[in-house]
Amino acid sequence: MPKFLLKRWHGYHTVWAFALLLIMVLIVFLYNWELGLICLVLAAALGLSMVKSEVRFRRELEEYISGLSFRIKRVEGEAINMLPFGIILYSEDKMVEWHNRYLTSIFDDRSVVGDSLNELFPQLQSAIQAKKDKSEKNEQANRQTTVELKLDQGYYRLIVIPDERLIYMYEVTDLVVLQQQYEDEQLALGIVMLDNLDEASQGMDDQQRTALIARVSSEITSWAKNYSVYLRRLSSERYLMMLNHKAMKELEQSRFVILDEVREMTADLKVPLTLSIGLAYGADSISELGELAQSSLDMALGRGGDQAAVKAGQRLSFYGGKSNAMEKRTRVRARVIAHALRDLMQESDRVIIMGHTNPDMDAIGAAIGVWKAASLYNVEAHIVLNGSNPSIERLMEQVRREERLSQAFITPEQSLQMMSEHSLLVVVDTHKASMTVEPKLVQQAGRVVVVDHHRRGEEFINDAVLIYLEPYASSACELVTELLQYIHDKAALTPLEATALLSGITVDTKHFANHTGSRTFEAAGFLRRSGADTVMIQRLLKEDLNEYIAKAEIIKHAKMVYGHIAVAVTEPGQKISQLLIAQVADTLLNMTDVRASFVISERPDGLIGISARSLGHMNVQVVMERLGGGGHLTNAAVQLDCPLEEAERRLAEVLAEIEGEEGLFE
């Protein structure tokens, strides 16, 4: 019994009062023993009554406390059983030892004591392990783990306390459903564009053009209704899409079939009509969402059109892209870009030109062309080069014979020292800062110009003041050649400069066999008139006999997969240059029934190089992008830091994945 009840505040006062009473009785007894005797008897009776009252109080208090304790224990047990969440105690071998009544309502009104946790919650262990992997340094996470699981009855959140072998469990189905509903109803914006309407309708009269637009518009409208998309026509070739996240996911699952439907519907035209779609989701404001949608559309157009680009948070996905980029019929853009580049050069104190790492003929030729453009206006210009390589060695030997041109080449260290706030950096044959010869130069430059012909990837130099990215072009040399024709009235090239530009076009088009349009031949004609030496180009591109034998050895190990794909993997430990890997991939395309080729080999730098080529029936750029690389629809590559066997396995997984989603071939 608590001491504060035994030592009540009035207890001591009563004792002292009773002691005083006895003293007074003794005093009365001294004066009158008869009266004192009566008082003594009365005091004794009073004391006996007080003792009995105290004993009765203690007995009643003990009975009350014991009754209250019993009620508390009974209510406590009843409360635990009636709690709206589950409590589970389990043994060291993960067997249920005890649970409250809530668990029986989940598992068909039966007790699960003695059942295994792994049987009751099959995903629990993997979910706990995943949580631990994400928060290894979090001490609280190691003492307590919260996971969400889906059971047949709904969604449940489990709080696992390993030290106590205790699990709290409560239902969150309503919360999960509400959260899913909230995510599904989030706004997504998109823009649909007929990316080659002018080319497809060339030669048509107004009636035929209107009929074509009406056919395509009807197809797009029907497609939008099927996926609950609000579609608003902004112009003859542009539409605004408004949809929710759920509809957007359905569109992604359908792989944007409208792309194929419109292309097939207009296949009877000389130039089939194609669409480009930009979609965005997950922005904080509608204005930002609109900017992301336009950025996604620019990305799809920059990759050649006939595809959809979806920006969802940090994820950027591409769908389609099965057809080659359509060559533009007008040179207006080339003239505008040339005049803008001319003005930027004249405003600069120095022009620094830079290509990609391990430059090829196209990068060097384009750099020489831009250097020539700056020289026409007496602007100091330099080309950044970090050493030579076998693919450009013969060309560099010719460059060293011309003193003025050879002095234009500088090292990356020299370029960083030369760069000032008034300098202009021109990046050719790439639009990725990480792939340039010196990425620090891109960050340091105040003004950057990009001239490239590759399909636009997720990484891009977005703060460039001038971007000339045309995927329809065969090479960067073709783009620079067109710029030279408009940048100066009298752009007189030396034979070596013209030869360098023409060699870049020749290499990238495989001697004018692949990815070649009418403007490619027009650019080649201009260079030939300027003195380009085709015999010298043939000497520059001659193959070494030992390299030819090495290529034949690699081709010997090629195997066919999916009927029309050739895959060649070199022997472990055999190190081959990236140039030779690419050449083997090109050679494999010449074989019968081969529509695409992949060559995997170790490189001298220790990385694994994969070169991919196709004849246009398969988009190898998508394959390489899923492995971390990029390139063109018909020409792509990637470098991996992994064993040779793993690289082959990852390529096989990506091919199987694409085959299951939409098929490998057009």
C-alpha positions as CSV (number, residue, x, y, z in Angstrom):
1,M,0.0,0.0,0.0
2,P,1.4,3.5,-0.8
3,K,3.0,5.2,2.2
4,F,1.2,8.4,1.6
5,L,-2.1,6.6,2.5
6,L,-0.6,5.1,5.6
7,K,1.0,8.3,6.8
8,R,-2.0,10.5,6.3
9,W,-1.7,14.2,7.2
10,H,-4.4,14.0,9.9
11,G,-2.9,10.8,11.5
12,Y,-0.2,12.5,13.6
13,H,-2.5,15.2,14.8
14,T,-4.9,12.6,16.1
15,V,-2.1,10.9,18.0
16,W,-0.9,14.1,19.6
17,A,-4.4,15.1,20.4
18,F,-5.0,11.7,22.1
19,A,-1.7,12.0,24.1
20,L,-2.8,15.5,25.2
21,L,-6.1,14.0,26.3
22,L,-4.4,11.3,28.4
23,I,-2.3,14.0,30.1
24,M,-5.5,16.0,30.9
25,V,-7.1,12.8,32.3
26,L,-4.1,12.3,34.6
27,I,-4.4,15.8,35.9
28,V,-8.1,15.4,36.5
29,F,-7.3,12.1,38.2
30,L,-5.0,13.8,40.7
31,Y,-7.7,16.2,41.9
32,N,-10.7,13.8,41.7
33,W,-10.0,10.2,41.2
34,E,-13.6,9.3,40.5
35,L,-14.0,11.9,37.7
36,G,-10.5,10.9,36.4
37,L,-11.5,7.3,36.3
38,I,-14.6,8.1,34.2
39,C,-12.5,10.3,31.8
40,L,-9.9,7.4,31.5
41,V,-12.7,4.9,30.5
42,L,-14.0,7.4,28.0
43,A,-10.5,8.0,26.5
44,A,-9.9,4.3,26.3
45,A,-13.2,3.8,24.4
46,L,-12.3,6.6,22.1
47,G,-8.8,5.1,21.4
48,L,-10.3,1.7,20.7
49,S,-12.8,3.3,18.3
50,M,-9.9,5.1,16.5
51,V,-7.9,1.8,16.1
52,K,-10.9,0.0,14.7
53,S,-11.6,2.8,12.2
54,E,-8.0,2.7,11.0
55,V,-8.0,-1.1,10.6
56,R,-11.3,-0.9,8.7
57,F,-9.9,2.0,6.5
58,R,-6.8,-0.1,5.5
59,R,-8.9,-3.2,4.7
60,E,-11.3,-1.2,2.5
61,L,-8.4,0.5,0.8
62,E,-6.7,-2.8,0.0
63,E,-9.9,-4.2,-1.3
64,Y,-10.4,-1.1,-3.5
65,I,-6.8,-1.2,-4.9
66,S,-6.9,-4.9,-5.7
67,G,-10.3,-4.5,-7.4
68,L,-9.0,-1.5,-9.4
69,S,-5.9,-3.5,-10.4
70,F,-8.0,-6.4,-11.6
71,R,-10.2,-4.1,-13.6
72,I,-7.2,-2.3,-15.1
73,K,-5.6,-5.6,-16.2
74,R,-8.8,-6.9,-17.6
75,V,-9.5,-3.6,-19.5
76,E,-5.8,-3.6,-20.7
77,G,-6.1,-7.0,-22.2
78,E,-9.5,-6.2,-23.7
79,A,-8.1,-2.9,-25.1
80,I,-5.1,-4.6,-26.8
81,N,-7.5,-7.1,-28.4
82,M,-9.8,-4.3,-29.5
83,L,-7.1,-2.0,-30.9
84,P,-7.7,-1.0,-34.5
85,F,-4.2,-2.3,-35.5
86,G,-2.4,-5.6,-35.1
87,I,0.4,-6.5,-32.7
88,I,2.6,-9.6,-33.4
89,L,5.2,-11.2,-31.2
90,Y,7.4,-13.6,-33.0
91,S,10.2,-16.0,-32.1
92,E,13.8,-16.0,-33.2
93,D,13.0,-18.5,-36.0
94,K,10.4,-16.1,-37.3
95,M,7.3,-18.0,-36.0
96,V,4.3,-16.1,-34.6
97,E,4.1,-16.6,-30.8
98,W,1.2,-14.3,-30.0
99,H,-1.0,-11.7,-31.7
100,N,-4.0,-9.7,-30.8
101,R,-7.6,-10.1,-32.1
102,Y,-7.0,-7.7,-35.0
103,L,-4.9,-10.3,-36.9
104,T,-7.7,-12.8,-36.9
105,S,-9.9,-10.4,-38.9
106,I,-7.3,-10.2,-41.6
107,F,-6.6,-13.9,-41.9
108,D,-10.2,-15.2,-42.3
109,D,-11.0,-15.2,-38.5
110,R,-8.4,-17.8,-37.7
111,S,-5.4,-17.7,-35.3
112,V,-2.0,-17.5,-37.0
113,V,0.0,-18.5,-33.8
114,G,2.6,-21.0,-34.9
115,D,2.6,-19.8,-38.6
116,S,5.8,-18.5,-40.2
117,L,6.2,-14.8,-40.9
118,N,7.6,-15.6,-44.4
119,E,4.3,-17.5,-45.2
120,L,2.1,-14.8,-43.9
121,F,4.1,-11.9,-45.4
122,P,6.2,-13.3,-48.4
123,Q,7.5,-9.9,-49.4
124,L,8.4,-8.8,-45.8
125,Q,12.0,-9.9,-45.7
126,S,13.0,-8.5,-49.1
127,A,11.3,-5.2,-48.3
128,I,13.2,-4.9,-45.0
129,Q,16.5,-5.7,-46.7
130,A,15.8,-3.0,-49.4
131,K,15.1,-0.5,-46.6
132,K,18.3,-1.4,-44.8
133,D,20.3,-1.0,-48.0
134,K,19.0,2.5,-48.6
135,S,19.6,3.6,-45.0
136,E,22.7,1.7,-43.8
137,K,24.0,4.7,-41.8
138,N,20.6,5.5,-40.2
139,E,20.7,4.1,-36.7
140,Q,16.9,4.6,-36.2
141,A,16.3,2.6,-39.4
142,N,18.3,-0.3,-38.0
143,R,16.3,-0.4,-34.8
144,Q,12.9,0.1,-36.4
145,T,11.9,-0.5,-40.0
146,T,8.6,0.6,-41.6
147,V,7.5,-1.2,-44.8
148,E,4.3,-1.3,-46.8
149,L,2.9,-4.6,-48.2
150,K,0.0,-5.6,-50.3
151,L,-2.0,-8.5,-49.1
152,D,-5.2,-10.0,-50.7
153,Q,-7.3,-7.8,-48.3
154,G,-5.6,-4.5,-49.1
155,Y,-2.5,-2.5,-48.2
156,Y,-0.8,-2.6,-44.8
157,R,2.0,-0.8,-43.1
158,L,4.2,-2.8,-40.8
159,I,6.5,-1.3,-38.2
160,V,9.1,-4.0,-37.4
161,I,11.2,-3.7,-34.2
162,P,13.8,-6.6,-34.4
163,D,15.2,-6.1,-30.9
164,E,11.8,-6.8,-29.3
165,R,10.7,-9.2,-32.1
166,L,7.6,-7.1,-32.3
167,I,5.5,-6.0,-35.3
168,Y,2.8,-3.3,-35.4
169,M,0.5,-3.6,-38.3
170,Y,-2.3,-1.3,-39.5
171,E,-4.3,-0.9,-42.7
172,V,-3.5,2.0,-45.1
173,T,-5.6,0.9,-48.1
174,D,-7.7,4.1,-48.1
175,L,-4.5,6.2,-47.9
176,V,-2.8,4.2,-50.7
177,V,-6.0,4.4,-52.9
178,L,-6.3,8.1,-52.3
179,Q,-2.6,8.6,-53.0
180,Q,-2.9,6.6,-56.2
181,Q,-5.9,8.5,-57.2
182,Y,-4.1,11.8,-56.6
183,E,-1.2,10.7,-58.8
184,D,-3.4,9.4,-61.5
185,E,-5.3,12.8,-61.7
186,Q,-2.1,14.9,-61.8
187,L,-2.0,17.1,-64.9
188,A,0.2,16.3,-67.9
189,L,0.7,18.5,-70.9
190,G,1.7,17.5,-74.4
191,I,2.3,19.0,-77.9
192,V,1.7,17.0,-81.1
193,M,3.3,18.3,-84.2
194,L,3.2,17.3,-87.9
195,D,7.0,17.5,-88.3
196,N,7.2,17.3,-92.1
197,L,3.9,18.6,-93.3
198,D,5.6,21.0,-95.9
199,E,7.7,18.2,-97.3
200,A,4.8,15.7,-97.4
201,S,2.4,18.1,-99.1
202,Q,4.9,19.5,-101.6
203,G,3.3,19.6,-105.0
204,M,-0.3,19.4,-103.7
205,D,-2.9,22.0,-104.3
206,D,-4.9,23.6,-101.5
207,Q,-7.7,21.1,-101.7
208,Q,-5.4,18.1,-101.5
209,R,-3.4,19.6,-98.7
210,T,-6.6,20.4,-96.7
211,A,-7.8,16.8,-97.3
212,L,-4.5,15.4,-96.1
213,I,-4.6,17.5,-92.9
214,A,-8.3,16.5,-92.3
215,R,-7.4,12.8,-92.6
216,V,-4.5,13.1,-90.2
217,S,-6.5,15.3,-87.8
218,S,-9.4,12.8,-87.7
219,E,-6.9,10.0,-86.9
220,I,-5.3,12.0,-84.1
221,T,-8.6,13.0,-82.7
222,S,-9.9,9.4,-82.6
223,W,-6.6,8.3,-80.9
224,A,-7.0,11.1,-78.3
225,K,-10.6,10.0,-77.5
226,N,-9.6,6.4,-77.0
227,Y,-7.1,7.5,-74.3
228,S,-9.2,10.2,-72.7
229,V,-7.0,13.0,-73.9
230,Y,-8.3,16.5,-74.4
231,L,-7.0,17.7,-77.8
232,R,-7.0,21.3,-79.0
233,R,-5.8,22.2,-82.5
234,L,-3.5,25.2,-82.4
235,S,-2.6,25.4,-86.1
236,S,-2.6,23.2,-89.2
237,E,0.4,21.2,-87.9
238,R,0.3,21.7,-84.1
239,Y,-2.0,20.3,-81.3
240,L,-2.2,20.8,-77.6
241,M,-2.8,17.7,-75.4
242,M,-4.2,17.8,-71.8
243,L,-4.4,14.6,-69.9
244,N,-3.9,13.1,-66.5
245,H,-1.0,10.9,-65.3
246,K,-3.1,7.7,-65.7
247,A,-3.8,8.4,-69.4
248,M,-0.2,9.3,-69.9
249,K,0.9,5.9,-68.5
250,E,-1.6,4.2,-70.8
251,L,-0.1,6.1,-73.8
252,E,3.4,4.9,-72.8
253,Q,2.2,1.3,-72.5
254,S,0.8,1.6,-76.0
255,R,4.2,2.8,-77.2
256,F,2.4,5.8,-78.9
257,V,0.8,3.7,-81.7
258,I,-0.4,6.9,-83.3
259,L,3.1,7.4,-84.7
260,D,2.9,4.2,-86.7
261,E,-0.7,4.7,-87.7
262,V,-0.1,8.2,-89.2
263,R,3.0,7.0,-91.0
264,E,1.3,3.9,-92.4
265,M,-1.8,5.9,-93.3
266,T,0.2,8.3,-95.5
267,A,2.6,5.7,-96.9
268,D,1.1,6.2,-100.3
269,L,2.6,9.7,-100.5
270,K,6.1,10.3,-101.8
271,V,7.1,11.5,-98.3
272,P,5.0,9.8,-95.6
273,L,3.8,12.2,-92.9
274,T,5.2,11.7,-89.5
275,L,4.4,13.1,-86.0
276,S,6.6,14.3,-83.1
277,I,5.1,14.4,-79.6
278,G,6.5,16.1,-76.5
279,L,4.9,15.2,-73.1
280,A,5.7,16.5,-69.6
281,Y,4.5,15.6,-66.1
282,G,5.5,16.3,-62.6
283,A,6.3,20.0,-62.6
284,D,5.3,22.3,-59.7
285,S,3.4,24.8,-61.9
286,I,1.4,24.7,-65.2
287,S,3.8,27.2,-66.8
288,E,6.8,25.0,-66.0
289,L,4.9,22.0,-67.3
290,G,4.3,23.8,-70.6
291,E,8.0,24.7,-70.9
292,L,9.0,21.0,-70.2
293,A,6.5,19.9,-72.9
294,Q,8.0,22.2,-75.4
295,S,11.5,21.1,-74.4
296,S,10.4,17.4,-74.9
297,L,9.1,18.3,-78.3
298,D,12.4,20.0,-79.2
299,M,14.1,16.9,-78.0
300,A,12.0,14.7,-80.3
301,L,12.5,17.0,-83.2
302,G,16.2,17.2,-82.5
303,R,16.5,13.4,-82.7
304,G,14.9,13.4,-86.1
305,G,11.2,13.4,-85.4
306,D,8.7,10.6,-85.9
307,Q,8.9,9.9,-82.1
308,A,7.6,10.8,-78.7
309,A,9.7,12.2,-75.9
310,V,8.2,12.0,-72.3
311,K,9.6,14.0,-69.5
312,A,8.3,12.7,-66.1
313,G,10.3,14.2,-63.2
314,Q,13.9,13.2,-63.7
315,R,13.0,10.4,-66.2
316,L,13.2,11.1,-69.9
317,S,11.9,8.4,-72.2
318,F,11.7,8.1,-76.0
319,Y,9.3,6.1,-78.1
320,G,9.2,5.5,-81.8
321,G,12.0,6.9,-83.9
322,K,11.9,4.1,-86.5
323,S,12.3,6.3,-89.6
324,N,15.3,8.3,-90.8
325,A,15.2,12.1,-90.3
326,M,13.7,13.9,-93.2
327,E,16.0,16.1,-95.2
328,K,15.0,19.7,-95.2
329,R,14.1,21.3,-98.6
330,T,15.1,24.8,-97.8
331,R,18.5,26.5,-97.0
332,V,16.9,29.4,-95.1
333,R,18.0,28.0,-91.7
334,A,21.6,27.5,-92.9
335,R,21.8,31.1,-94.1
336,V,20.3,32.5,-90.9
337,I,22.7,30.4,-88.7
338,A,25.7,31.4,-90.9
339,H,24.9,35.1,-90.5
340,A,24.4,34.7,-86.7
341,L,27.7,32.8,-86.4
342,R,29.5,35.5,-88.5
343,D,28.3,38.2,-86.1
344,L,29.3,36.2,-83.0
345,M,32.8,35.7,-84.5
346,Q,33.3,39.3,-85.3
347,E,32.2,40.3,-81.7
348,S,34.8,37.9,-80.2
349,D,38.5,38.4,-79.5
350,R,39.2,34.7,-80.1
351,V,37.4,31.6,-81.5
352,I,38.2,28.2,-80.0
353,I,36.9,25.1,-81.8
354,M,36.5,21.8,-80.1
355,G,35.2,18.3,-81.1
356,H,34.6,15.1,-79.2
357,T,37.1,12.9,-77.6
358,N,39.0,10.5,-79.9
359,P,38.1,12.7,-82.9
360,D,37.4,11.3,-86.3
361,M,37.6,12.7,-89.8
362,D,34.2,14.4,-89.4
363,A,35.2,16.2,-86.2
364,I,38.6,17.4,-87.5
365,G,37.2,18.4,-90.9
366,A,34.3,20.4,-89.3
367,A,36.7,22.1,-86.9
368,I,39.0,23.1,-89.8
369,G,35.9,24.4,-91.7
370,V,34.9,26.6,-88.7
371,W,38.6,27.7,-88.3
372,K,38.5,28.8,-92.0
373,A,35.3,30.8,-91.4
374,A,36.9,32.7,-88.6
375,S,40.0,33.3,-90.6
376,L,38.0,34.9,-93.4
377,Y,37.2,37.7,-91.0
378,N,40.7,37.8,-89.5
379,V,39.6,36.6,-86.1
380,E,42.1,34.5,-84.2
381,A,41.0,30.9,-84.1
382,H,42.3,27.7,-82.6
383,I,41.4,24.0,-82.7
384,V,41.6,22.0,-79.5
385,L,43.2,18.5,-80.0
386,N,44.4,16.2,-77.3
387,G,46.8,14.0,-79.3
388,S,46.3,12.1,-82.5
389,N,44.7,8.6,-83.1
390,P,44.9,6.1,-86.0
391,S,41.7,7.4,-87.7
392,I,43.0,10.9,-88.2
393,E,46.8,10.3,-88.3
394,R,47.2,10.5,-92.1
395,L,45.1,13.7,-92.2
396,M,47.2,15.3,-89.4
397,E,50.3,14.5,-91.4
398,Q,49.0,16.5,-94.3
399,V,48.0,19.3,-91.8
400,R,51.5,19.5,-90.4
401,R,52.8,20.4,-93.8
402,E,50.8,23.6,-93.8
403,E,52.4,25.9,-91.2
404,R,49.4,28.3,-90.8
405,L,46.9,25.5,-90.3
406,S,49.1,23.3,-88.1
407,Q,49.8,26.3,-85.7
408,A,46.0,26.6,-85.2
409,F,45.9,23.3,-83.2
410,I,46.4,23.7,-79.4
411,T,46.2,21.4,-76.4
412,P,43.4,21.5,-73.8
413,E,45.6,23.2,-71.3
414,Q,46.5,26.0,-73.7
415,S,42.8,26.5,-74.5
416,L,41.9,26.9,-70.9
417,Q,44.5,29.6,-70.5
418,M,43.4,31.4,-73.7
419,M,39.6,31.4,-72.9
420,S,38.3,34.8,-71.8
421,E,34.9,36.3,-71.3
422,H,35.0,37.7,-74.8
423,S,36.0,34.4,-76.5
424,L,33.6,32.2,-78.5
425,L,33.6,28.4,-78.1
426,V,32.3,26.4,-81.1
427,V,31.6,22.7,-80.4
428,V,31.4,20.5,-83.5
429,D,30.2,16.9,-84.1
430,T,28.8,16.5,-80.5
431,H,26.3,18.2,-78.3
432,K,27.3,16.6,-75.0
433,A,29.7,18.5,-72.8
434,S,31.0,15.3,-71.2
435,M,32.1,14.0,-74.6
436,T,34.1,17.0,-75.6
437,V,37.9,17.1,-75.6
438,E,37.9,19.4,-72.5
439,P,34.6,19.6,-70.7
440,K,35.9,22.3,-68.4
441,L,36.2,24.6,-71.4
442,V,32.4,24.4,-71.9
443,Q,31.8,25.5,-68.3
444,Q,34.4,28.3,-68.5
445,A,33.1,29.7,-71.8
446,G,30.7,32.6,-71.7
447,R,29.3,31.9,-75.2
448,V,29.0,28.5,-76.8
449,V,27.9,27.5,-80.3
450,V,26.9,23.9,-81.1
451,V,27.1,22.5,-84.7
452,D,26.1,18.8,-84.7
453,H,24.3,16.2,-86.8
454,H,23.7,13.6,-84.1
455,R,20.2,12.9,-82.8
456,R,19.7,14.9,-79.6
457,G,20.2,13.0,-76.4
458,E,19.2,13.8,-72.8
459,E,22.5,15.5,-72.0
460,F,22.8,18.7,-73.9
461,I,24.6,22.1,-73.8
462,N,21.4,24.0,-73.0
463,D,23.0,27.4,-72.4
464,A,24.5,27.7,-75.9
465,V,23.8,31.0,-77.6
466,L,23.5,29.3,-81.0
467,I,22.5,25.7,-81.8
468,Y,22.7,24.2,-85.3
469,L,21.6,20.7,-84.7
470,E,20.2,18.9,-87.8
471,P,19.8,15.1,-87.6
472,Y,19.0,15.0,-91.3
473,A,22.5,15.9,-92.2
474,S,25.0,13.2,-93.1
475,S,27.9,14.8,-91.1
476,A,29.0,17.8,-89.2
477,C,31.3,18.6,-92.3
478,E,28.1,18.9,-94.5
479,L,26.6,21.4,-92.1
480,V,29.9,23.4,-91.9
481,T,30.2,23.3,-95.7
482,E,26.8,24.9,-96.1
483,L,27.6,27.5,-93.5
484,L,30.8,28.4,-95.4
485,Q,28.8,29.1,-98.5
486,Y,26.7,31.8,-96.7
487,I,29.1,33.1,-94.1
488,H,31.3,35.0,-96.6
489,D,30.7,36.1,-100.2
490,K,34.2,34.8,-101.3
491,A,34.8,31.7,-99.2
492,A,37.9,30.4,-101.0
493,L,39.1,27.2,-99.5
494,T,42.6,25.7,-99.9
495,P,42.7,22.2,-101.4
496,L,43.7,20.7,-98.0
497,E,40.8,22.5,-96.2
498,A,38.3,21.3,-98.8
499,T,39.8,17.8,-98.7
500,A,39.5,17.6,-94.9
501,L,35.8,18.6,-95.1
502,L,35.0,16.1,-98.0
503,S,36.9,13.3,-96.1
504,G,34.6,13.9,-93.1
505,I,31.5,13.5,-95.3
506,T,33.0,10.5,-97.0
507,V,33.7,8.7,-93.8
508,D,30.3,9.4,-92.1
509,T,28.4,8.3,-95.3
510,K,30.5,5.2,-95.9
511,H,31.5,6.6,-99.3
512,F,28.1,8.2,-99.9
513,A,26.2,4.9,-99.4
514,N,24.4,5.6,-96.0
515,H,22.4,8.6,-94.7
516,T,23.0,10.6,-97.9
517,G,20.6,13.2,-99.2
518,S,20.6,15.6,-102.1
519,R,22.2,18.3,-100.0
520,T,25.1,16.0,-99.2
521,F,26.0,15.8,-102.8
522,E,25.5,19.5,-103.2
523,A,28.0,20.1,-100.4
524,A,30.4,17.6,-101.9
525,G,30.1,19.3,-105.3
526,F,31.0,22.7,-103.7
527,L,34.1,21.1,-102.0
528,R,35.1,19.4,-105.2
529,R,34.9,22.7,-107.0
530,S,37.0,24.3,-104.2
531,G,39.8,21.8,-104.9
532,A,39.1,18.8,-102.8
533,D,41.4,16.0,-103.8
534,T,39.5,12.7,-104.0
535,V,42.7,10.7,-104.6
536,M,44.1,12.1,-101.4
537,I,40.9,11.0,-99.6
538,Q,41.4,7.5,-100.9
539,R,44.9,7.5,-99.5
540,L,43.7,8.8,-96.2
541,L,41.2,6.1,-95.9
542,K,43.3,3.2,-97.0
543,E,43.2,0.2,-94.7
544,D,46.2,-1.6,-93.1
545,L,46.6,-5.2,-94.1
546,N,47.1,-6.4,-90.5
547,E,43.9,-4.5,-89.5
548,Y,42.0,-6.1,-92.3
549,I,43.1,-9.5,-91.1
550,A,42.1,-8.6,-87.6
551,K,38.7,-7.6,-88.8
552,A,38.2,-10.9,-90.6
553,E,39.2,-12.7,-87.4
554,I,36.5,-10.9,-85.4
555,I,33.9,-11.4,-88.1
556,K,34.6,-15.2,-88.0
557,H,33.1,-15.3,-84.5
558,A,29.9,-13.4,-85.5
559,K,26.5,-15.1,-84.8
560,M,23.0,-14.3,-86.0
561,V,20.2,-13.5,-83.5
562,Y,16.6,-12.6,-84.1
563,G,17.0,-13.6,-87.7
564,H,18.7,-10.4,-89.0
565,I,21.0,-9.2,-86.3
566,A,24.7,-10.0,-86.4
567,V,26.6,-10.0,-83.0
568,A,30.3,-10.4,-82.9
569,V,32.3,-10.7,-79.6
570,T,36.1,-10.8,-79.5
571,E,38.1,-13.2,-77.4
572,P,38.7,-12.2,-73.8
573,G,42.0,-10.3,-73.4
574,Q,42.0,-9.2,-77.1
575,K,42.2,-5.4,-77.0
576,I,41.0,-3.6,-80.2
577,S,40.7,0.2,-80.9
578,Q,37.2,1.8,-81.1
579,L,37.9,2.6,-84.8
580,L,38.4,-1.1,-85.7
581,I,35.4,-2.1,-83.7
582,A,33.3,0.4,-85.7
583,Q,34.8,-0.8,-89.0
584,V,33.9,-4.4,-88.2
585,A,30.3,-3.4,-87.5
586,D,30.2,-1.6,-90.8
587,T,31.5,-4.6,-92.6
588,L,29.0,-7.0,-91.1
589,L,26.2,-4.9,-92.6
590,N,27.4,-5.9,-96.0
591,M,26.5,-9.5,-95.3
592,T,23.4,-11.1,-96.6
593,D,20.2,-10.9,-94.4
594,V,22.0,-8.7,-91.9
595,R,19.9,-5.6,-91.0
596,A,21.8,-4.6,-87.9
597,S,25.2,-5.4,-86.4
598,F,26.7,-5.2,-82.9
599,V,30.4,-5.7,-82.2
600,I,31.7,-6.1,-78.6
601,S,35.4,-5.9,-77.7
602,E,37.8,-4.8,-75.1
603,R,39.5,-1.5,-75.8
604,P,43.2,-0.5,-75.1
605,D,41.9,1.9,-72.3
606,G,40.3,-1.1,-70.4
607,L,36.7,-0.2,-71.2
608,I,34.3,-2.4,-73.2
609,G,33.3,-0.9,-76.5
610,I,30.1,-1.7,-78.4
611,S,29.5,-0.4,-81.9
612,A,26.1,-0.7,-83.4
613,R,25.1,-0.3,-87.1
614,S,21.8,-0.8,-89.0
615,L,20.4,-0.2,-92.4
616,G,17.5,1.9,-91.1
617,H,15.1,-1.0,-90.3
618,M,16.2,-0.9,-86.6
619,N,16.9,2.0,-84.4
620,V,20.3,1.1,-82.8
621,Q,20.4,4.5,-81.0
622,V,17.6,3.4,-78.7
623,V,19.6,0.2,-77.9
624,M,22.8,2.0,-77.1
625,E,20.9,4.7,-75.0
626,R,19.5,2.0,-72.8
627,L,23.1,0.9,-72.2
628,G,24.3,4.5,-71.5
629,G,25.5,5.5,-74.9
630,G,23.9,7.1,-77.9
631,G,24.3,8.1,-81.6
632,H,22.1,7.9,-84.7
633,L,19.3,5.7,-85.8
634,T,21.7,3.7,-88.0
635,N,25.0,4.4,-86.2
636,A,25.5,4.3,-82.4
637,A,28.0,3.2,-79.7
638,V,28.6,2.9,-76.0
639,Q,31.6,2.3,-73.7
640,L,31.0,0.1,-70.6
641,D,33.2,-0.4,-67.5
642,C,32.4,-4.1,-66.9
643,P,33.6,-7.5,-67.9
644,L,33.2,-8.7,-71.5
645,E,30.7,-11.4,-70.6
646,E,28.5,-8.9,-68.7
647,A,28.5,-6.5,-71.6
648,E,27.3,-9.3,-73.9
649,R,24.6,-10.3,-71.4
650,R,23.4,-6.7,-70.9
651,L,23.1,-6.2,-74.7
652,A,21.1,-9.4,-75.0
653,E,18.8,-8.3,-72.2
654,V,18.2,-4.9,-73.9
655,L,17.5,-6.6,-77.3
656,A,15.0,-9.0,-75.6
657,E,13.4,-6.1,-73.8
658,I,12.8,-4.0,-76.9
659,E,11.6,-7.1,-78.8
660,G,9.0,-7.7,-76.1
661,E,7.9,-4.1,-76.0
662,E,7.5,-3.1,-79.7
663,G,9.6,-5.4,-81.8
664,L,13.2,-4.8,-83.0
665,F,12.5,-4.1,-86.7
666,E,10.2,-1.6,-88.3
